[in-house]
Amino acid sequence: MVRAVILVKSPKKLIAARLRKVDKVTESFPVSGQYDAVAVIDVNELFEIKDITTQIQKIPGVIRTETLVEVNP
């Protein structure tokens, strides 16, 4: 299992709720700071992260994303 955190920049107030509707998003919540929301995803393979990130980027109002992949030693 691969876990990743996707940081989302969007002026939309309910963006965290919209992120929860994306397949494989296990958790989503608004944050303060440079980004407006966080989506946590769990996938079986690393390549799946790109597909989910692309889905998130297609949500109206999403300006940019940054993806952080959990690293296990």
N, C-alpha and C positions, 0 to 999 in steps of 0.2 A: 504494500500500500504506500502510495506517495501522497504527502500532504503539502499543500501550497496555500499561501496567503496572497490574495489579490487586492491591492490598494486601488481605490477607484476615486477619480476626481469627477464630480458632477454637481452642478448647481441645483439639481432636483432634490427637493426635501425628502421624498419617499424612495430614494434610490436603494437604500438597504432592503426595503420590502420587495422591490423588483428583483434584486439580486437573489433573494431566497427562492424565486421561481425558476432559476436556472438549474438544470440537471447537474447533480454532483456537488452543489453548494450545500454544505452541512451547517453553516452558520454565517450570519451576516448581521452587521450592526453599524450604526453611524459613528463617526469619530470626529474629533476636532483636530485642526492642524492643516498641513498641506493637502491632505486627502480628505474626502468626505464620508467614505464608507469602506468597510473591509468585508471581503468574502473569503471564507475558509472552504477549501475544497479537498476532497479525498478521492483519489483515482487509483486504478490498478497499475497503470503504466505512465511513464513520464510524458510520452507524446500526447496524451489526452489533455494535458494542461493547456496546450496551445488552442485546441478546439473550444474549450470552455472560456478561455480568455477572449477569443474571437467572438463568441456569443455575447459576452458581457460588453465588449466594445461596440456591438451593434445596437445596444439598448439606447433609445433616444435620450439625449442629454449627457451621455458619458463622454467626457472630454479626453481622458487618458487613463491608462492603468499601469500599474507596476506589479510584477509578480515576484514573489519570494518563495523559493522552494525549500522545504525543510531538509536539512542535511543530517543524516545519521552516521556517526563515526564508525 
